[in-house]
């Protein structure tokens, strides 16, 4: 969006300079050249401002994303920390292929296997990352009341829109 604004502002500056030059009673080559030079200078200045605005916006978005990830990670730790008498069962959890839902959020099917002889629930922390392995988001999904010896399924959904090729992995899993 800032780049579009910069291009539009540049176009407006050039058009205004051209219109002003056309209205002048002094249509000498030097006056036309001077007006064109002023228009080019204005366009260059607007381009620098648009670049600075885009850089500032990108920095702000990166900060927001970092803050959102920190918040999601803290919430996941809090949720899993509240489980009493839970057993680590990361190996009993399988993930499907990540996809994108109608709201452009990353999703992945979570399948848990209850290897005990009584009904259990599972809380699974799923980390979404980019192709370079940088964590983009984390969520906790609960699969409740899985019968003894059976599997249960639930879908993990990112907290926000994620771009690029998204990967998912089980960070933690607790059976209780």
ZISULTA-V546468 format. One record per helix or strand. SS is the DSSP state (helix for helix, strand for strand). FROM is the first residue (numbers start at 1). LEN is the number of residues. If there is no record, write none. Layout:
BEGIN
[[SS,FROM,LEN] [SS,FROM,LEN]]
END
This chain:
BEGIN
[[helix,2,22] [helix,29,53] [strand,87,2] [helix,90,3] [strand,93,3] [strand,99,2] [strand,105,9] [strand,120,10] [strand,135,12] [strand,151,11] [strand,167,9]]
END
